């Protein structure tokens, strides 16, 4: 990348995570998707769950439907079991990811397999374009060993879930590739005072979610602080820069190609028109959801 012609993205908007609950009463914090105007196309929602109190998570997420988008569950600590109405089952453990494409429809559950200890992680919803909303459902269970981690000389650690991480002329690819929205999903750990920089395609939307420590976003000398447990939506540009505070920082970096289509959401259904939502409800009620999901 020609550094003389790059445009470093700035912090354009902050979406603070608010306390809420979902499923059968699981306590979590929601930033993207917490209300109108808090989506970042194609990202629909980001939830963080984190607790050592089993009362906050043990009830889990009993069977519920989805249509028209993808869910990405990233487990930092804990153990959940995924099951769906098509007979699929997967174990999601500390450091692992499940990438599920709901497509035309799936009914699934995510239930804790622990009665004590810390459960911590994230669930991200990514929209699908109209041409893909009714494709067959699919899922991919990614074990920790399948997720590459790059360790830099200054102590920075970057886990690559989707897309690629570029540093010093080296490119490391994550396991999720080839999607229409071309997502980047990185989990970045910065030691105290360390700096981070990464190219992002011009025209792709991007945001950072900080879940530990303190972080300033933007070019050195002109950066802005991003409050902990907030999503920082970034301005247009082709480069992201950030600097950790005195206690370091842990954050998610997410970027993707926007879809640019109408979004009509009714709970777990995300389509393009109200008529499609009504059809989704009718199909669910009539038991017409999905075909056999395929592990990717």
VOGUNU-595856 format. One record per residue (C-alpha): x, y, z; residue number from 1. Coordinates in Angstrom, 3 decimals. Layout:
N
+----------+----------+----------+-----+
:        u :        v :        w :   k :
+----------+----------+----------+-----+
:        X :        Y :        Z : NUM :
...
+----------+----------+----------+-----+
% end
This chain:
296
+----------+----------+----------+-----+
:        u :        v :        w :   k :
+----------+----------+----------+-----+
:    0.000 :    0.000 :    0.000 :   1 :
:    1.273 :    3.470 :   -0.930 :   2 :
:    1.422 :    5.177 :    2.482 :   3 :
:    1.552 :    8.632 :    0.882 :   4 :
:   -1.901 :    8.193 :   -0.635 :   5 :
:   -3.700 :    6.378 :    2.180 :   6 :
:   -6.604 :    7.860 :    4.122 :   7 :
:   -6.735 :    6.849 :    7.780 :   8 :
:  -10.250 :    6.339 :    9.057 :   9 :
:  -11.461 :    8.422 :   11.986 :  10 :
:  -14.032 :    7.763 :   14.690 :  11 :
:  -17.299 :    8.907 :   13.097 :  12 :
:  -19.837 :    7.676 :   15.664 :  13 :
:  -19.916 :    5.826 :   18.978 :  14 :
:  -22.638 :    3.275 :   19.784 :  15 :
:  -22.490 :    2.456 :   23.470 :  16 :
:  -23.475 :   -1.079 :   24.472 :  17 :
:  -26.552 :   -1.179 :   26.707 :  18 :
:  -27.664 :   -3.879 :   29.113 :  19 :
:  -30.432 :   -6.117 :   27.825 :  20 :
:  -31.415 :   -9.792 :   27.753 :  21 :
:  -32.312 :  -12.323 :   25.100 :  22 :
:  -33.141 :  -15.981 :   24.743 :  23 :
:  -34.536 :  -17.332 :   28.027 :  24 :
:  -33.150 :  -14.402 :   29.992 :  25 :
:  -29.438 :  -14.391 :   29.162 :  26 :
:  -27.950 :  -11.072 :   30.268 :  27 :
:  -25.857 :   -9.312 :   27.640 :  28 :
:  -24.739 :   -5.954 :   26.267 :  29 :
:  -25.958 :   -4.838 :   22.828 :  30 :
:  -24.277 :   -2.143 :   20.748 :  31 :
:  -25.161 :   -2.551 :   17.063 :  32 :
:  -28.832 :   -3.389 :   16.692 :  33 :
:  -29.946 :   -1.838 :   19.964 :  34 :
:  -32.371 :    0.481 :   18.160 :  35 :
:  -33.169 :    2.281 :   14.941 :  36 :
:  -30.143 :    3.680 :   13.171 :  37 :
:  -27.597 :    1.495 :   14.960 :  38 :
:  -26.770 :   -0.882 :   12.121 :  39 :
:  -23.570 :   -0.661 :   10.068 :  40 :
:  -24.418 :   -2.274 :    6.708 :  41 :
:  -24.082 :   -5.278 :    6.399 :  42 :
:  -23.705 :   -5.718 :   10.184 :  43 :
:  -27.086 :   -5.908 :   11.905 :  44 :
:  -26.302 :   -6.590 :   15.559 :  45 :
:  -23.455 :   -7.219 :   18.000 :  46 :
:  -24.061 :   -8.679 :   21.452 :  47 :
:  -21.442 :   -9.228 :   24.147 :  48 :
:  -22.182 :  -11.697 :   26.939 :  49 :
:  -19.895 :  -11.915 :   29.960 :  50 :
:  -20.645 :  -13.243 :   33.413 :  51 :
:  -19.376 :  -15.591 :   36.100 :  52 :
:  -22.863 :  -15.815 :   37.609 :  53 :
:  -24.689 :  -18.842 :   36.143 :  54 :
:  -28.037 :  -17.141 :   36.788 :  55 :
:  -27.078 :  -14.727 :   34.001 :  56 :
:  -26.598 :  -17.398 :   31.330 :  57 :
:  -27.665 :  -20.899 :   32.354 :  58 :
:  -31.144 :  -20.641 :   30.746 :  59 :
:  -29.459 :  -20.179 :   27.369 :  60 :
:  -31.179 :  -19.726 :   24.028 :  61 :
:  -33.863 :  -22.414 :   23.569 :  62 :
:  -35.101 :  -23.261 :   20.028 :  63 :
:  -35.821 :  -20.160 :   17.948 :  64 :
:  -36.018 :  -19.418 :   14.192 :  65 :
:  -33.904 :  -17.286 :   11.849 :  66 :
:  -34.214 :  -16.320 :    8.182 :  67 :
:  -32.300 :  -14.035 :    5.845 :  68 :
:  -28.905 :  -13.480 :    7.513 :  69 :
:  -25.869 :  -15.070 :    9.159 :  70 :
:  -25.030 :  -15.449 :   12.844 :  71 :
:  -21.446 :  -15.610 :   14.098 :  72 :
:  -20.903 :  -16.777 :   17.679 :  73 :
:  -17.387 :  -16.314 :   19.064 :  74 :
:  -16.746 :  -17.885 :   22.454 :  75 :
:  -13.954 :  -16.409 :   24.565 :  76 :
:  -14.689 :  -18.521 :   27.653 :  77 :
:  -17.217 :  -21.271 :   28.241 :  78 :
:  -19.021 :  -24.096 :   26.469 :  79 :
:  -22.281 :  -24.000 :   24.515 :  80 :
:  -23.994 :  -26.673 :   22.433 :  81 :
:  -25.669 :  -25.771 :   19.150 :  82 :
:  -28.515 :  -27.916 :   17.839 :  83 :
:  -31.030 :  -27.333 :   15.059 :  84 :
:  -34.284 :  -28.830 :   13.820 :  85 :
:  -32.454 :  -30.543 :   10.952 :  86 :
:  -30.462 :  -32.770 :   13.280 :  87 :
:  -27.166 :  -30.900 :   13.361 :  88 :
:  -25.179 :  -30.513 :   16.576 :  89 :
:  -21.986 :  -28.642 :   17.369 :  90 :
:  -19.908 :  -27.926 :   20.459 :  91 :
:  -18.712 :  -24.348 :   20.877 :  92 :
:  -15.863 :  -24.096 :   23.387 :  93 :
:  -13.443 :  -21.413 :   24.582 :  94 :
:  -11.701 :  -19.787 :   21.630 :  95 :
:  -14.001 :  -21.319 :   19.000 :  96 :
:  -16.447 :  -19.862 :   16.501 :  97 :
:  -19.669 :  -20.987 :   14.885 :  98 :
:  -20.559 :  -19.335 :   11.579 :  99 :
:  -24.170 :  -20.129 :   10.671 : 100 :
:  -26.030 :  -19.108 :    7.538 : 101 :
:  -29.738 :  -19.137 :    8.328 : 102 :
:  -30.686 :  -18.649 :    4.666 : 103 :
:  -34.283 :  -19.645 :    3.948 : 104 :
:  -34.825 :  -20.735 :    7.502 : 105 :
:  -33.485 :  -22.652 :   10.456 : 106 :
:  -34.670 :  -23.314 :   14.005 : 107 :
:  -31.780 :  -23.710 :   16.397 : 108 :
:  -30.803 :  -23.552 :   20.043 : 109 :
:  -27.624 :  -22.528 :   21.864 : 110 :
:  -27.530 :  -23.973 :   25.357 : 111 :
:  -24.772 :  -23.655 :   27.996 : 112 :
:  -23.006 :  -26.898 :   28.910 : 113 :
:  -21.749 :  -25.549 :   32.225 : 114 :
:  -23.380 :  -24.719 :   35.542 : 115 :
:  -20.612 :  -22.530 :   36.936 : 116 :
:  -17.627 :  -20.468 :   35.846 : 117 :
:  -17.278 :  -17.651 :   33.351 : 118 :
:  -19.141 :  -17.547 :   30.079 : 119 :
:  -17.968 :  -14.786 :   27.770 : 120 :
:  -18.221 :  -14.114 :   24.062 : 121 :
:  -20.004 :  -12.354 :   21.228 : 122 :
:  -22.762 :  -12.912 :   18.739 : 123 :
:  -22.707 :  -10.958 :   15.487 : 124 :
:  -25.480 :  -10.823 :   12.878 : 125 :
:  -24.446 :  -10.197 :    9.253 : 126 :
:  -27.067 :   -9.481 :    6.615 : 127 :
:  -27.375 :  -11.453 :    3.385 : 128 :
:  -28.135 :   -9.818 :    0.024 : 129 :
:  -31.586 :  -10.438 :   -1.458 : 130 :
:  -30.172 :  -12.962 :   -3.934 : 131 :
:  -28.900 :  -15.138 :   -1.051 : 132 :
:  -31.598 :  -14.788 :    1.598 : 133 :
:  -33.415 :  -17.932 :    0.499 : 134 :
:  -30.420 :  -20.211 :   -0.036 : 135 :
:  -30.092 :  -23.444 :    1.896 : 136 :
:  -29.001 :  -23.036 :    5.522 : 137 :
:  -25.433 :  -23.985 :    6.388 : 138 :
:  -23.062 :  -23.832 :    9.334 : 139 :
:  -19.394 :  -24.106 :   10.120 : 140 :
:  -17.956 :  -25.000 :   13.518 : 141 :
:  -14.421 :  -23.626 :   13.861 : 142 :
:  -12.243 :  -25.033 :   16.612 : 143 :
:   -9.550 :  -22.794 :   18.186 : 144 :
:   -6.766 :  -24.564 :   16.277 : 145 :
:   -8.423 :  -23.568 :   12.975 : 146 :
:   -8.199 :  -19.855 :   13.781 : 147 :
:   -4.727 :  -18.458 :   13.019 : 148 :
:   -3.097 :  -16.140 :   15.566 : 149 :
:   -0.321 :  -13.754 :   14.542 : 150 :
:    2.037 :  -12.611 :   17.311 : 151 :
:    4.089 :   -9.478 :   16.638 : 152 :
:    7.383 :   -8.416 :   18.178 : 153 :
:    5.784 :   -5.789 :   20.420 : 154 :
:    3.458 :   -8.341 :   22.027 : 155 :
:    0.418 :   -7.640 :   19.834 : 156 :
:   -1.727 :  -10.722 :   19.110 : 157 :
:   -4.246 :  -10.878 :   16.265 : 158 :
:   -6.694 :  -13.759 :   15.808 : 159 :
:   -8.123 :  -13.957 :   12.283 : 160 :
:  -11.677 :  -15.309 :   12.047 : 161 :
:  -12.629 :  -13.945 :    8.612 : 162 :
:  -10.721 :  -12.166 :    5.868 : 163 :
:   -7.010 :  -11.485 :    6.050 : 164 :
:   -4.507 :   -9.789 :    8.348 : 165 :
:   -1.639 :   -7.959 :    6.682 : 166 :
:    1.562 :   -6.987 :    8.484 : 167 :
:    5.069 :   -6.217 :    7.210 : 168 :
:    4.252 :   -7.554 :    3.785 : 169 :
:    2.933 :  -10.857 :    5.140 : 170 :
:   -0.714 :  -11.891 :    4.726 : 171 :
:   -2.409 :  -14.414 :    7.019 : 172 :
:   -5.840 :  -15.651 :    5.927 : 173 :
:   -8.622 :  -16.664 :    8.271 : 174 :
:  -10.853 :  -19.695 :    7.627 : 175 :
:  -13.890 :  -17.680 :    6.447 : 176 :
:  -13.372 :  -16.531 :    2.862 : 177 :
:  -15.341 :  -16.021 :   -0.356 : 178 :
:  -18.509 :  -14.438 :    1.020 : 179 :
:  -20.325 :  -11.754 :   -0.958 : 180 :
:  -19.796 :   -9.161 :    1.765 : 181 :
:  -16.061 :  -10.060 :    2.077 : 182 :
:  -16.003 :   -9.628 :    5.875 : 183 :
:  -12.932 :   -9.028 :    8.001 : 184 :
:  -13.272 :  -10.233 :   11.600 : 185 :
:  -10.186 :   -9.796 :   13.796 : 186 :
:   -9.749 :  -10.117 :   17.571 : 187 :
:   -6.822 :   -7.839 :   18.481 : 188 :
:   -4.900 :   -7.788 :   21.773 : 189 :
:   -2.606 :   -4.772 :   22.205 : 190 :
:   -0.140 :   -4.417 :   25.087 : 191 :
:    0.124 :   -1.106 :   26.944 : 192 :
:    0.954 :    1.770 :   24.631 : 193 :
:    1.134 :   -0.361 :   21.472 : 194 :
:   -0.101 :    0.844 :   18.093 : 195 :
:   -2.094 :   -1.059 :   15.479 : 196 :
:   -2.558 :   -0.398 :   11.770 : 197 :
:   -4.339 :   -2.370 :    9.077 : 198 :
:   -5.571 :   -1.706 :    5.520 : 199 :
:   -9.309 :   -1.907 :    4.826 : 200 :
:  -10.829 :   -1.718 :    1.373 : 201 :
:  -12.139 :    1.695 :    0.368 : 202 :
:  -15.935 :    1.558 :    0.286 : 203 :
:  -16.228 :   -1.132 :    2.950 : 204 :
:  -17.913 :   -0.201 :    6.216 : 205 :
:  -15.940 :   -0.789 :    9.403 : 206 :
:  -16.218 :   -0.540 :   13.166 : 207 :
:  -14.217 :   -1.412 :   16.268 : 208 :
:  -15.681 :   -2.839 :   19.472 : 209 :
:  -13.451 :   -2.531 :   22.545 : 210 :
:  -14.174 :   -5.027 :   25.301 : 211 :
:  -11.142 :   -4.564 :   27.592 : 212 :
:   -8.778 :   -1.694 :   28.378 : 213 :
:   -8.640 :    1.650 :   26.600 : 214 :
:   -8.106 :    2.582 :   22.971 : 215 :
:   -7.745 :    5.673 :   20.810 : 216 :
:   -8.784 :    5.435 :   17.170 : 217 :
:   -7.278 :    7.379 :   14.271 : 218 :
:   -3.864 :    8.537 :   13.160 : 219 :
:   -1.329 :    9.175 :   15.910 : 220 :
:   -1.625 :   12.738 :   17.136 : 221 :
:   -5.195 :   13.080 :   15.890 : 222 :
:   -6.855 :   10.032 :   17.458 : 223 :
:  -10.020 :    9.988 :   19.580 : 224 :
:  -10.723 :    7.780 :   22.607 : 225 :
:  -13.242 :    4.969 :   22.194 : 226 :
:  -15.027 :    4.172 :   25.489 : 227 :
:  -14.838 :    0.579 :   26.709 : 228 :
:  -17.760 :   -1.616 :   25.651 : 229 :
:  -18.662 :    0.675 :   22.775 : 230 :
:  -18.741 :    0.224 :   19.019 : 231 :
:  -16.786 :    2.890 :   17.176 : 232 :
:  -18.118 :    3.340 :   13.639 : 233 :
:  -15.313 :    4.488 :   11.347 : 234 :
:  -15.296 :    7.105 :    8.608 : 235 :
:  -14.455 :    6.233 :    4.971 : 236 :
:  -10.822 :    5.514 :    4.176 : 237 :
:   -8.450 :    2.678 :    3.366 : 238 :
:   -6.479 :    2.315 :    6.609 : 239 :
:   -7.320 :    1.824 :   10.274 : 240 :
:   -5.016 :    2.981 :   13.045 : 241 :
:   -5.435 :    2.649 :   16.823 : 242 :
:   -3.329 :    3.057 :   19.962 : 243 :
:   -3.743 :    1.224 :   23.255 : 244 :
:   -3.847 :    3.011 :   26.592 : 245 :
:   -1.670 :    2.371 :   29.673 : 246 :
:   -3.339 :   -0.949 :   30.482 : 247 :
:   -3.513 :   -2.301 :   26.942 : 248 :
:   -6.631 :   -3.033 :   24.894 : 249 :
:   -8.617 :   -5.944 :   23.511 : 250 :
:  -10.979 :   -5.202 :   20.649 : 251 :
:  -12.801 :   -6.621 :   17.649 : 252 :
:  -12.205 :   -5.122 :   14.216 : 253 :
:  -15.030 :   -5.744 :   11.755 : 254 :
:  -15.302 :   -4.558 :    8.172 : 255 :
:  -17.305 :   -5.671 :    5.137 : 256 :
:  -18.713 :   -4.645 :    1.784 : 257 :
:  -22.106 :   -2.931 :    2.307 : 258 :
:  -25.140 :   -4.474 :    0.615 : 259 :
:  -27.086 :   -1.258 :    0.083 : 260 :
:  -30.543 :   -2.863 :    0.048 : 261 :
:  -33.653 :   -2.158 :    2.161 : 262 :
:  -33.659 :   -3.890 :    5.548 : 263 :
:  -36.957 :   -4.976 :    7.085 : 264 :
:  -36.512 :   -6.804 :   10.381 : 265 :
:  -39.094 :   -8.539 :   12.516 : 266 :
:  -37.314 :  -10.151 :   15.462 : 267 :
:  -35.294 :  -13.092 :   14.082 : 268 :
:  -36.310 :  -12.502 :   10.450 : 269 :
:  -34.404 :  -10.014 :    8.263 : 270 :
:  -35.709 :   -9.510 :    4.748 : 271 :
:  -36.094 :   -6.723 :    2.169 : 272 :
:  -39.853 :   -6.085 :    2.195 : 273 :
:  -42.780 :   -6.347 :    4.646 : 274 :
:  -44.366 :   -8.980 :    2.375 : 275 :
:  -41.257 :  -11.151 :    2.738 : 276 :
:  -41.496 :  -10.831 :    6.514 : 277 :
:  -45.138 :  -11.911 :    6.428 : 278 :
:  -44.130 :  -14.880 :    4.281 : 279 :
:  -41.356 :  -15.792 :    6.734 : 280 :
:  -43.832 :  -15.804 :    9.624 : 281 :
:  -46.321 :  -17.893 :    7.633 : 282 :
:  -43.621 :  -20.374 :    6.577 : 283 :
:  -42.397 :  -20.744 :   10.156 : 284 :
:  -45.889 :  -21.263 :   11.514 : 285 :
:  -46.606 :  -23.845 :    8.812 : 286 :
:  -43.406 :  -25.783 :    9.515 : 287 :
:  -41.850 :  -25.006 :    6.145 : 288 :
:  -38.485 :  -23.772 :    7.410 : 289 :
:  -35.269 :  -24.842 :    5.774 : 290 :
:  -33.804 :  -27.905 :    4.197 : 291 :
:  -31.055 :  -30.008 :    5.670 : 292 :
:  -28.242 :  -27.695 :    6.687 : 293 :
:  -24.813 :  -28.490 :    5.328 : 294 :
:  -21.594 :  -28.176 :    7.287 : 295 :
:  -19.197 :  -26.126 :    5.199 : 296 :
+----------+----------+----------+-----+
% end
